[in-house]
């Protein structure tokens, strides 16, 4: 137990998250402000705020010792003096078992002490969230789940639509009264009263439209934030070996969720709310004009039929248009990202022809789609005009027979506009609905892709990582017909420095990705400290297992932001010290902007060797227990490579496990063990000198077996 300082508070929250199966480093719970850093607070609200920084959808509640349940653990206890403890469980004698933090050993919190404070229960998800949301959900289910949480807003919006439609009848009634009563009797005092009343009605309707719009837009924004987080989080969590082959198309599919959101939360809502009032308006026409209601009873079904007549063709063209748009978007992103390779191979004309071919095809399908949609709308307008003419004609006979007044006819014609306005939007709704269907199907495909871990899995988060690594009966293949990587048994110990060598395409990089956890084996297990890596929280693995790919990808921003991405904000001294060890400091000193050097997207402007230095420097600051390097010096000259390797391996803690994939002999001088992979098989594994001796003997035998001509 300690006083609630910022450092201890973040450490306690990190320990609580770990006990819940969530790996969250203490620095992810925010930065200290003046109040926090001065240790001036002792209120649970600060803990809640810090927890909410990491889990904005989370929840909290207080509990006292008398109503604690077994399912409430783990939790935090805080007393009135500002002392806190992370409690794992309650013992048989009533005392509480504490999670060890600074003390290094478990403690007990006696019942009589705990009775003086209160317990704070923190959850990473909302208490009100249903169980369905925490498991596997389709894109369609996520949309309805998000809308369901805001259903009150949309119910109120539908209610407002109901009132606005009723107010729409007021205008028609006003017109009828003016023509039938005011004008014949010159009752202008009545006119002013009616005008004032209808003016209030119009203003009230305007205000309701504004309020409805603001309410739905705010709800839509909340839904947008939630669903954006869901789908982007899913995109980030997709297993590396299962990621989509085309990045541009994949990005376009994620972006299309906006069309689903718009369809489900605005347009369809109000149109569907307006359509049922068509029957009510026809009833009003019948009350005003009697058999005059026969006209809309005939024309409204015709208008609906015309609106839906082209539905099949419109849906087919919409499907083609969206598919081609995704392909075009994918080609555009790939061309911009790979422009250097395109120019180097002189393929600009080929990419241009392909892009223009897709543009032509899209323009053609888009033109057909617009023509059909316009035709359906125009036919609906034609039916509406026919309805108006028929209404006036029938109304004229009714007036001549004394069955209808002039005001009643004009009021009926106004009400007809209310009937046909939502029906005229049906063709556009068909297009939007098809867009939403296709987008939902694409998003469902994304949600079905395998993630690093199952969303509802209870993962293991150990207190620490010792660095023991093992592969047991591992088999991996990208597809059924592709080459396989097979590793029966192999073990790594903390502090080892291991090199993995082999010919191009032998499976070295795949081997490294398997032990890093980026790829999941088809069979067998990868173990870290005896625990299957698939059972460990991905955040825990990323924190303690550093992986440097062959091509280091940098992001738009400063050199400093690229060096510290994913890390707690280190001091400038820490950054410079790491840069000195990798040789990146020479580049920083030579550039006038230093650490504030702006780096373009993808790292353009830096050489391949400089990118690798950035990646190596970042890994040194990360200080992982297991360091995996894939060709870390491939783009470096011999002098820089020797300097980097010397500083890199000398600066590592003695218990850091290092595994390096390389094809350079100079790197092998820094390792004490070598693994040789050939065609996906581990063919040699042992001390460096012994493996070199075996390789030399094999070469000698191979040369001796070749008979001279």
VOGU-3710 file (C-alpha; in Angstrom, 3 decimals, decimal comma):
1> xxxxxxxxxx> 0,000/0,000/0,000  1,219/3,457/-0,886  0,028/7,018/-1,112  -1,703/7,762/-4,391  1,156/9,381/-6,342  1,023/9,500/-10,128  3,747/6,889/-10,603  2,197/4,462/-8,175  -1,301/5,087/-9,524  -0,263/4,200/-13,089
11> xxxxxxxxxx> 1,631/1,148/-11,815  -1,445/0,030/-9,864  -3,718/0,476/-12,884  -1,257/-1,466/-15,047  -1,263/-4,295/-12,491  -5,073/-4,270/-12,358  -5,241/-4,497/-16,154  -2,771/-7,396/-16,115  -4,914/-9,302/-13,611  -7,851/-8,797/-15,996
21> xxxxxxxxxx> -5,861/-10,286/-18,893  -5,035/-6,901/-20,448  -1,450/-5,887/-21,078  -1,186/-2,118/-20,637  2,157/-0,514/-19,707  1,904/2,083/-16,970  2,801/4,952/-19,321  -0,339/4,273/-21,375  -2,456/5,664/-18,527  -1,496/9,255/-19,291
31> xxxxxxxxxx> 1,017/11,897/-18,335  1,218/13,595/-14,949  -0,304/17,050/-14,666  0,624/19,569/-11,984  -1,883/18,195/-9,499  -0,831/14,604/-10,080  2,916/15,154/-10,001  2,731/17,092/-6,722  0,933/14,221/-4,957  -1,861/16,549/-3,866
41> xxxxxxxxxx> -4,812/14,312/-4,509  -6,257/11,253/-2,865  -9,559/10,894/-4,671  -10,728/7,886/-6,678  -11,962/10,216/-9,414  -8,367/10,660/-10,571  -7,937/6,916/-10,921  -11,157/6,771/-12,901  -9,986/9,551/-15,218  -6,645/7,829/-15,806
51> xxxxxxxxxx> -8,385/4,505/-16,498  -10,712/6,252/-18,961  -7,725/7,555/-20,922  -6,944/3,973/-21,930  -10,479/2,531/-21,851  -12,891/5,286/-22,952  -15,718/2,735/-23,209  -14,945/1,418/-19,739  -17,017/1,776/-16,608  -16,610/2,060/-12,859
61> xxxxxxxxxx> -18,575/1,619/-9,663  -17,917/1,736/-5,949  -18,490/-1,054/-3,500  -18,066/-1,548/0,242  -16,750/-4,548/2,103  -20,174/-5,870/3,091  -21,469/-6,303/-0,468  -18,359/-7,562/-2,259  -18,832/-10,550/-4,574  -16,290/-13,038/-5,847
71> xxxxxxxxxx> -16,881/-11,836/-9,413  -15,836/-8,297/-8,410  -12,147/-9,226/-8,140  -9,583/-7,975/-9,056  -10,231/-4,434/-7,869  -8,678/-1,439/-6,148  -9,047/-0,519/-2,488  -8,559/3,087/-1,432  -8,916/4,520/2,054  -9,740/8,012/3,227
81> xxxxxxxxxx> -6,061/8,927/3,688  -5,215/8,278/0,044  -3,598/4,850/0,379  -4,369/2,323/-2,346  -3,867/-1,372/-2,973  -4,599/-3,704/-5,879  -6,541/-6,681/-4,505  -6,430/-10,036/-6,272  -8,848/-12,078/-4,172  -10,376/-12,638/-0,756
91> xxxxxxxxxx> -9,058/-15,391/1,480  -11,066/-17,867/3,521  -10,469/-15,907/6,744  -11,845/-12,742/5,181  -8,529/-10,973/4,585  -7,500/-9,796/1,138  -4,550/-10,892/-1,026  -2,748/-7,933/-2,573  -0,931/-7,832/-5,892  2,765/-7,170/-5,341
101> xxxxxxxxxx> 3,973/-3,888/-6,830  6,946/-2,093/-5,355  7,397/-4,502/-2,435  8,236/-7,494/-4,619  6,149/-9,876/-2,536  2,483/-10,486/-1,893  0,890/-8,808/1,101  -2,311/-9,157/3,048  -4,899/-6,506/3,785  -6,666/-7,388/7,039
111> xxxxxxxxxx> -10,433/-7,135/7,083  -10,524/-4,483/9,806  -8,300/-2,159/7,725  -10,256/-2,753/4,516  -13,483/-1,879/6,314  -12,261/1,707/6,687  -12,033/2,316/2,962  -14,019/1,644/-0,171  -13,465/-0,514/-3,202  -13,268/0,745/-6,779
121> xxxxxxxxxx> -14,302/-1,639/-9,551  -12,929/-0,673/-12,974  -13,945/-2,395/-16,199  -12,573/-2,070/-19,727  -16,112/-2,225/-21,174  -19,371/-0,598/-20,216  -21,397/-2,264/-17,470  -24,470/-1,734/-19,646  -22,943/-3,407/-22,716  -24,534/-6,695/-23,640
131> xxxxxxxxxx> -22,589/-9,925/-23,878  -22,967/-10,031/-27,633  -20,776/-6,984/-28,054  -17,825/-8,628/-26,374  -17,752/-11,661/-28,634  -17,617/-12,273/-32,358  -19,970/-9,890/-34,143  -20,624/-9,251/-37,805  -20,491/-5,760/-39,257  -24,288/-5,714/-39,460
141> xxxxxxxxxx> -24,529/-6,689/-35,784  -22,071/-3,938/-34,830  -24,165/-1,341/-36,642  -27,356/-2,391/-34,929  -25,544/-2,634/-31,602  -24,313/0,977/-31,973  -27,720/2,228/-33,117  -29,434/0,336/-30,301  -27,407/2,287/-27,748  -28,760/5,502/-29,287
151> xxxxxxxxxx> -32,253/4,184/-29,942  -33,818/6,791/-27,653  -32,571/9,572/-29,934  -33,938/7,918/-33,058  -37,274/7,103/-31,415  -37,581/10,760/-30,451  -36,650/11,744/-34,027  -39,413/9,496/-35,394  -41,805/11,071/-32,902  -40,766/14,501/-34,150
161> xxxxxxxxxx> -41,425/13,316/-37,716  -44,929/12,265/-36,662  -45,650/15,713/-35,218  -44,229/17,473/-38,273  -46,518/15,485/-40,537  -49,468/16,458/-38,386  -48,392/20,095/-38,609  -48,259/19,669/-42,382  -52,004/19,080/-42,342  -52,440/22,421/-40,526
171> xxxxxxxxxx> -51,222/24,354/-43,587  -53,727/22,557/-45,814  -56,543/23,220/-43,352  -55,544/26,881/-43,202  -55,800/27,169/-46,977  -59,216/25,512/-47,001  -60,563/27,819/-44,290  -59,304/30,945/-46,044  -60,891/30,001/-49,362  -64,147/28,683/-47,900
181> xxxxxxxxxx> -64,814/31,063/-45,011  -62,598/34,123/-45,018  -62,796/35,203/-48,651  -66,601/34,723/-49,090  -67,400/36,572/-45,820  -64,541/39,107/-45,885  -63,695/37,934/-42,342  -60,235/39,423/-42,159  -60,137/39,316/-38,358  -60,544/35,562/-38,687
191> xxxxxxxxxx> -57,820/35,610/-41,346  -55,371/37,231/-38,930  -56,154/34,697/-36,216  -55,733/31,796/-38,662  -52,550/33,290/-40,122  -51,041/33,784/-36,671  -51,889/30,195/-35,770  -50,440/28,709/-38,950  -47,348/30,936/-38,605  -46,743/29,502/-35,155
201> xxxxxxxxxx> -47,225/26,047/-36,619  -44,656/26,735/-39,349  -42,123/28,116/-36,863  -42,696/25,159/-34,558  -42,207/22,743/-37,459  -38,988/24,551/-38,434  -37,676/24,325/-34,891  -38,538/20,632/-34,694  -36,694/19,976/-37,954  -33,632/21,761/-36,575
211> xxxxxxxxxx> -33,756/19,897/-33,278  -34,278/16,587/-35,057  -31,340/17,270/-37,327  -29,024/18,227/-34,451  -30,082/15,239/-32,366  -29,537/12,728/-35,152  -26,249/14,304/-36,255  -24,875/14,124/-32,730  -25,997/10,525/-32,385  -24,510/9,739/-35,791
221> xxxxxxxxxx> -21,212/11,294/-34,720  -21,087/9,071/-31,642  -21,928/6,024/-33,767  -19,296/7,085/-36,289  -16,647/7,309/-33,564  -17,538/3,912/-32,151  -17,749/2,082/-35,468  -14,627/3,786/-36,835  -12,779/2,497/-33,791  -14,252/-0,994/-34,189
231> xxxxxxxxxx> -13,356/-1,413/-37,858  -9,963/0,292/-37,669  -9,084/-1,737/-34,585  -10,056/-4,880/-36,484  -7,899/-3,805/-39,423  -4,931/-3,388/-37,073  -5,530/-6,704/-35,307  -5,772/-8,909/-38,428  -3,068/-11,549/-38,344  -0,150/-10,752/-40,614
241> xxxxxxxxxx> -0,426/-14,058/-42,476  -4,140/-13,403/-43,159  -3,967/-9,765/-44,233  -5,742/-8,850/-47,501  -3,591/-9,021/-50,643  -4,624/-5,591/-51,975  -4,097/-2,731/-49,546  -5,957/-0,097/-51,576  -9,092/-2,197/-52,006  -8,975/-3,101/-48,314
251> xxxxxxxxxx> -8,761/0,575/-47,304  -11,648/1,428/-49,635  -13,815/-1,288/-48,097  -13,245/0,079/-44,600  -14,040/3,599/-45,777  -17,352/2,462/-47,289  -18,801/1,876/-43,824  -19,796/5,544/-43,950  -22,420/4,748/-46,590  -23,910/2,122/-44,275
261> xxxxxxxxxx> -23,927/4,529/-41,356  -25,605/7,278/-43,390  -28,229/4,884/-44,710  -29,065/3,414/-41,322  -29,064/6,614/-39,311  -30,562/9,384/-41,437  -32,099/9,035/-44,903  -33,839/5,723/-44,477  -35,031/6,657/-41,005  -36,991/9,726/-42,070
271> xxxxxxxxxx> -38,266/8,362/-45,372  -39,552/5,221/-43,675  -41,107/7,414/-41,011  -42,837/9,533/-43,671  -44,143/6,706/-45,884  -46,771/5,374/-43,383  -48,296/8,857/-43,249  -49,320/8,470/-46,894  -52,273/6,387/-45,691  -53,141/8,997/-43,094
281> xxxxxxxxxx> -53,056/11,768/-45,698  -55,278/9,744/-48,035  -57,713/9,402/-45,138  -57,615/13,192/-44,645  -58,345/13,668/-48,366  -61,295/11,266/-48,021  -62,639/13,280/-45,062  -62,325/16,505/-47,022  -63,342/15,423/-50,511  -65,059/12,040/-50,210
291> xxxxxxxxxx> -64,524/9,967/-53,346  -61,664/12,324/-54,305  -59,445/9,907/-52,314  -59,893/7,330/-55,083  -57,288/9,239/-57,147  -54,353/8,724/-54,728  -55,530/5,182/-53,988  -54,905/4,439/-57,681  -51,818/6,594/-58,342  -49,825/5,866/-55,155
301> xxxxxxxxxx> -49,471/2,086/-55,875  -48,508/2,982/-59,460  -45,828/5,382/-58,151  -44,444/2,679/-55,828  -44,409/0,138/-58,689  -42,581/2,574/-60,998  -40,018/3,350/-58,268  -39,229/-0,338/-57,746  -39,487/-1,425/-61,400  -35,791/-0,747/-62,107
311> xxxxxxxxxx> -34,563/-2,078/-58,761  -32,907/-5,228/-60,118  -30,928/-3,421/-62,837  -29,991/-0,587/-60,465  -28,677/-3,052/-57,863  -26,607/-4,916/-60,486  -25,054/-1,699/-61,802  -24,395/-0,482/-58,251  -22,574/-3,723/-57,488  -20,408/-3,384/-60,597
321> xxxxxxxxxx> -19,721/0,287/-59,904  -18,554/-0,310/-56,315  -16,379/-3,271/-57,313  -14,654/-1,262/-60,042  -14,300/1,742/-57,701  -12,525/-0,437/-55,134  -10,174/-1,764/-57,823  -9,447/1,750/-59,048  -8,779/2,971/-55,523  -6,459/0,024/-54,922
331> xxxxxxxxxx> -4,543/0,695/-58,133  -4,205/4,380/-57,254  -2,766/3,682/-53,790  -0,392/1,003/-55,077  0,784/3,227/-57,939  1,475/6,193/-55,684  3,214/4,033/-53,075  5,270/2,110/-55,640  5,977/4,920/-58,111  9,730/4,391/-57,812
341> xxxxxxxxxx> 9,490/0,782/-58,985  7,042/1,765/-61,732  9,408/4,413/-63,083  12,433/2,137/-62,747  10,772/-0,531/-64,882  9,286/1,960/-67,363  5,767/0,761/-66,602  4,058/4,152/-66,409  2,202/3,524/-69,661  0,965/0,135/-68,476
351> xxxxxxxxxx> -0,342/1,506/-65,177  -1,856/4,490/-66,994  -3,687/2,253/-69,479  -5,028/0,079/-66,656  -6,154/3,135/-64,670  -7,896/4,698/-67,674  -9,542/1,372/-68,506  -11,004/1,206/-65,004  -12,023/4,872/-65,195  -13,825/4,264/-68,493
361> xxxxxxxxxx> -15,619/1,221/-67,117  -16,621/3,095/-63,953  -17,860/6,080/-65,960  -19,930/3,787/-68,147  -21,594/1,962/-65,236  -22,046/5,239/-63,348  -23,731/6,845/-66,359  -26,106/3,885/-66,753  -26,851/3,995/-63,035  -27,624/7,716/-63,102
371> xxxxxxxxxx> -29,780/7,369/-66,217  -31,852/4,575/-64,667  -32,182/6,402/-61,350  -33,201/9,576/-63,142  -35,677/7,636/-65,290  -37,284/6,114/-62,206  -37,477/9,542/-60,548  -38,880/11,146/-63,674  -41,543/8,459/-64,020  -42,466/9,015/-60,368
381> xxxxxxxxxx> -42,766/12,733/-61,098  -44,906/11,899/-64,138  -47,235/9,827/-61,966  -47,341/12,709/-59,490  -48,325/15,160/-62,234  -50,957/12,756/-63,549  -52,238/12,453/-59,986  -52,482/16,242/-59,678  -54,317/16,633/-62,991  -56,701/13,776/-62,160
391> xxxxxxxxxx> -57,301/15,252/-58,717  -58,190/18,662/-60,158  -60,409/17,102/-62,830  -62,307/14,908/-60,378  -62,423/17,794/-57,915  -63,995/20,062/-60,521  -66,894/17,641/-60,960  -67,226/17,329/-57,186  -67,383/21,141/-56,831  -69,988/21,441/-59,599
401> xxxxxxxxxx> -72,086/18,808/-57,821  -71,757/20,654/-54,532  -69,876/17,789/-52,928  -66,608/19,722/-52,485  -65,580/23,311/-51,847  -62,854/25,189/-53,675  -60,834/25,362/-50,476  -61,210/21,621/-49,992  -59,806/20,977/-53,471  -56,796/23,226/-52,889
411> xxxxxxxxxx> -56,193/21,653/-49,460  -56,357/18,176/-51,006  -53,786/19,150/-53,660  -51,407/20,432/-50,935  -51,771/17,210/-48,969  -50,977/15,221/-52,132  -47,520/16,771/-52,137  -46,961/15,322/-48,678  -47,894/11,897/-50,014  -45,605/11,863/-53,050
421> xxxxxxxxxx> -42,493/13,579/-51,616  -41,205/10,494/-49,741  -42,230/8,187/-52,616  -40,072/10,230/-55,021  -37,011/9,342/-52,906  -37,485/5,582/-53,265  -35,207/5,203/-56,378  -32,337/6,941/-54,582  -32,976/4,823/-51,521  -32,665/1,683/-53,657
431> xxxxxxxxxx> -29,184/2,808/-54,774  -28,171/3,709/-51,210  -29,506/0,416/-49,897  -27,461/-1,539/-52,441  -24,374/0,486/-51,511  -25,025/-0,365/-47,873  -25,547/-4,072/-48,660  -22,276/-4,333/-50,605  -20,402/-2,390/-47,946  -21,821/-4,593/-45,192
441> xxxxxxxxxx> -20,787/-7,701/-47,094  -17,243/-6,365/-47,480  -17,091/-5,344/-43,823  -18,402/-8,762/-42,778  -15,520/-10,292/-44,718  -13,098/-8,080/-42,809  -14,658/-8,930/-39,454  -14,356/-12,658/-40,260  -10,601/-12,408/-40,886  -8,575/-14,012/-38,100
451> xxxxxxxxxx> -7,201/-11,609/-35,506  -4,060/-11,893/-33,448  -6,278/-13,122/-30,651  -9,966/-13,911/-30,257  -11,816/-10,813/-28,956  -13,443/-12,716/-26,095  -10,378/-14,760/-25,087  -9,031/-14,454/-21,539  -5,327/-13,949/-22,251  -2,265/-14,522/-20,115
461> xxxxxxxxxx> -0,252/-11,518/-18,920  2,767/-12,683/-16,862  4,454/-10,438/-14,320  7,667/-10,496/-16,343  9,375/-12,163/-19,295  12,507/-14,227/-18,734  13,228/-14,800/-22,424  12,976/-18,581/-22,889  11,782/-19,300/-26,427  10,823/-22,628/-28,004
471> xxxxxxxxxx> 9,187/-24,056/-31,122  7,514/-27,456/-30,948  6,246/-29,337/-34,014  5,606/-26,103/-35,877  4,252/-26,164/-39,410  3,293/-23,098/-41,420  2,246/-22,431/-45,019  0,683/-19,363/-46,656  -1,625/-21,600/-48,678  -2,150/-25,286/-49,430
481> xxxxxxxxxx> 0,083/-25,214/-52,501  2,843/-22,957/-51,150  6,112/-24,028/-49,574  5,998/-25,022/-45,910  8,180/-24,111/-42,955  8,587/-27,114/-40,651  10,353/-26,935/-37,286  10,069/-30,111/-35,148  11,838/-28,768/-32,030  14,139/-25,858/-31,350
491> xxxxxxxxxx> 14,949/-23,936/-28,179  16,478/-20,547/-27,354  17,804/-19,438/-23,976  18,068/-15,936/-22,490  21,314/-14,206/-23,415  21,941/-16,264/-26,556  23,028/-14,567/-29,750  21,778/-16,640/-32,687  22,088/-16,171/-36,448  19,690/-17,706/-38,959
501> xxxxxxxxxx> 21,141/-18,234/-42,436  19,994/-19,848/-45,641  19,385/-19,243/-49,329  16,875/-16,744/-50,692  13,316/-18,003/-50,203  14,341/-20,725/-47,781  11,913/-19,493/-45,089  14,207/-17,446/-42,822  11,920/-14,401/-42,570  8,857/-16,599/-42,069
511> xxxxxxxxxx> 10,727/-18,436/-39,309  11,403/-15,105/-37,588  7,786/-13,956/-37,921  6,588/-17,205/-36,385  8,688/-16,781/-33,262  7,710/-13,106/-33,041  4,013/-14,025/-32,959  3,187/-12,068/-36,127  2,345/-15,356/-37,874  0,332/-18,108/-36,220
521> xxxxxxxxxx> 1,539/-21,662/-36,981  -0,880/-23,967/-38,785  0,245/-26,716/-36,423  2,408/-26,872/-33,324  3,271/-24,208/-30,774  5,640/-21,321/-30,194  6,341/-21,002/-26,473  7,625/-18,046/-24,489  8,632/-18,980/-20,962  6,610/-22,170/-21,400
531> xxxxxxxxxx> 3,383/-20,374/-22,431  1,927/-20,671/-25,935  2,446/-17,303/-27,609  -1,140/-17,471/-28,913  -2,360/-17,435/-25,299  -0,324/-14,371/-24,360  -1,803/-10,896/-24,715  -0,476/-9,367/-27,975  0,389/-6,128/-26,172  2,542/-8,082/-23,720
541> xxxxxxxxxx> 4,333/-9,854/-26,565  4,933/-6,591/-28,468  6,289/-4,971/-25,308  8,854/-7,697/-24,629  9,572/-9,127/-28,095  11,181/-6,660/-30,479  10,967/-7,411/-34,196  12,803/-5,457/-36,899  11,607/-6,303/-40,447  13,786/-6,217/-43,548
551> xxxxxxxxxx> 12,130/-3,025/-44,760  11,668/-0,531/-41,947  8,508/1,485/-42,577  8,582/5,083/-41,377  5,604/7,392/-41,042  4,887/10,998/-41,889  6,236/13,123/-39,057  9,496/14,108/-37,425  12,487/11,860/-36,888  11,803/12,105/-33,155
561> xxxxxxxxxx> 8,204/10,862/-33,527  9,382/7,941/-35,672  12,023/7,000/-33,116  9,598/7,058/-30,210  6,475/5,610/-31,859  4,874/3,039/-29,567  7,206/3,945/-26,679  6,721/6,013/-23,527  8,059/9,484/-24,215  11,816/9,138/-23,553
571> xxxxxxxxxx> 14,084/12,034/-22,674  16,312/13,595/-25,300  19,319/12,151/-23,472  17,905/8,642/-23,825  17,271/9,187/-27,547  20,740/10,597/-28,202  22,387/7,797/-26,204  20,603/5,176/-28,315  21,475/7,053/-31,513  25,152/7,074/-30,517
581> xxxxxxxxxx> 25,121/3,291/-30,171  23,649/2,721/-33,626  25,517/5,471/-35,457  22,349/7,449/-36,212  23,769/10,329/-34,145  26,213/11,173/-36,961  23,318/11,717/-39,358  21,392/13,794/-36,786  24,385/16,033/-36,097  25,001/16,566/-39,815
591> xxxxxxxxxx> 21,445/17,768/-40,493  20,406/21,273/-39,356  16,953/20,073/-38,197  18,339/17,261/-36,050  15,607/15,236/-34,361  12,972/17,601/-35,791  13,797/16,544/-39,346  10,520/16,001/-41,194  10,183/12,550/-42,744  7,830/11,971/-45,656
601> xxxxxxxxxx> 5,295/9,153/-45,686  7,021/5,789/-46,005  10,388/7,302/-45,091  11,023/8,846/-48,492  14,085/11,065/-48,347  16,076/8,619/-46,198  18,296/5,881/-47,555  17,640/2,224/-46,815  20,533/2,167/-44,352  19,250/5,248/-42,536
611> xxxxxxxxxx> 15,807/3,674/-42,213  17,396/0,579/-40,693  19,325/2,766/-38,243  16,047/4,391/-37,163  14,512/0,940/-36,633  17,523/-0,326/-34,668  17,599/2,806/-32,506  13,910/2,469/-31,742  14,460/-1,166/-30,735  17,336/-0,255/-28,413
621> xxxxxxxxxx> 15,114/2,252/-26,594  12,416/-0,410/-26,398  14,838/-2,725/-24,497  13,015/-5,981/-25,323  13,782/-9,283/-23,632  13,824/-10,987/-27,040  15,231/-9,139/-30,053  14,503/-10,435/-33,556  16,339/-8,796/-36,464  15,654/-9,563/-40,132
631> xxxxxxxxxx> 18,651/-8,505/-42,260  19,345/-5,483/-40,010  22,427/-4,357/-41,977  21,389/-5,305/-45,519  21,534/-1,685/-46,720  24,670/-0,674/-44,799  28,257/-0,507/-45,989  30,914/-2,584/-44,272  32,252/0,183/-42,030  28,849/1,249/-40,746
641> xxxxxxxxxx> 27,763/-2,372/-40,363  30,793/-3,209/-38,199  30,184/-0,151/-36,024  26,487/-0,828/-35,596  26,884/-4,540/-34,812  29,643/-3,883/-32,306  27,702/-1,227/-30,396  24,409/-3,078/-30,741  25,521/-6,370/-29,191  27,777/-4,752/-26,597
651> xxxxxxxxxx> 25,009/-2,490/-25,333  22,428/-5,253/-24,888  21,717/-6,582/-21,391  23,396/-9,931/-20,810  20,068/-11,785/-20,603  18,642/-10,443/-23,892  17,990/-13,157/-26,470  18,998/-12,012/-29,976  18,033/-13,822/-33,176  19,402/-12,339/-36,417
661> xxxxxxxxxx> 18,536/-13,346/-39,965  21,477/-12,404/-42,160  23,434/-13,282/-45,266  26,537/-11,295/-44,285  29,519/-13,120/-42,823  30,610/-10,022/-40,863  27,461/-10,235/-38,732  28,170/-13,877/-37,870  31,261/-12,822/-35,926  28,974/-11,410/-33,210
671> xxxxxxxxxx> 26,874/-14,561/-32,636  27,615/-17,769/-30,770  25,059/-20,034/-32,439  23,946/-20,565/-36,040  20,764/-22,081/-37,479  20,734/-23,078/-41,152  17,370/-23,254/-42,943  16,940/-24,834/-46,355  13,593/-25,168/-48,150  11,687/-24,523/-44,944
681> xxxxxxxxxx> 13,618/-27,120/-42,925  16,129/-26,567/-40,115  19,082/-28,557/-41,462  21,754/-27,380/-38,998  21,625/-25,946/-35,497  24,549/-25,566/-33,131  27,536/-23,486/-32,025  28,810/-21,167/-34,715  32,186/-22,782/-35,252  30,711/-26,308/-35,308
691> xxxxxxxxxx> 28,145/-25,304/-37,943  30,815/-23,616/-40,065  32,881/-26,769/-39,821  29,937/-28,904/-40,963  29,287/-26,551/-43,888  32,958/-26,701/-44,920  32,930/-30,512/-44,767  29,774/-30,646/-46,910  31,367/-28,355/-49,488  34,512/-30,510/-49,563
701> xxxxxxxxx> 32,458/-33,675/-50,083  30,404/-31,965/-52,792  33,539/-30,888/-54,625  35,087/-34,340/-54,285  31,969/-35,989/-55,695  32,191/-33,938/-58,887  34,244/-36,014/-61,343  36,410/-34,169/-63,886  35,519/-34,587/-67,579
//
